[in-house]
Amino acid sequence: MLNKINHLGVAVTSIEEALPFYRDTLGMNFAGIEEVPSQLVKVAFLSIGESKIELLEPTSPESPVAKFLEKNGPGVHHVAYGVKDIEATIARLVAGGTRMIDTTPRNGAHGARIAFLHPKSSNGVLTELCEAHDDCH
């Protein structure tokens, strides 16, 4: 069902302020910044080996990331898993009783199709399913 941990999403108040730590201090490869209007966020992807970090900056106070920052401050927001068939994965999870935020996939960064599991079904961790021709970037 899942084929790898695709990325860790990290909520930040400012990509511009957070980026130098990941890119310069830690030496991660910076892959660019993209705005995802449907999610009310701006994202920056960084990679190290096969692993990725997605910095998430809210573009609106209504963004779920803005609400996360208000409640928790900056930090790990979600874990994203790569999947080959997101519809089949969602169906299997729902059939097994998993509570989903998204029962149908939506568009995410880099043209990926994504869906989130409710944290109450995943031991308090916001979990993202991510399907793309290249497993979400």
Buried (B, 14 or more C-beta within 10 A) or exposed (E): EEEBBBBBBBBBBEBEEBBEEBBEEEEBEBBEBBEBEEBBBBBBBBBEEEEBBBBBBBBEEEBBBBEBBEEEEBEEBBBBBBBEEBBEBBEEBEEEEBEBBBEEBBEBBBEBBBBBBEBEBBEEEBBBBBBBEEBBB
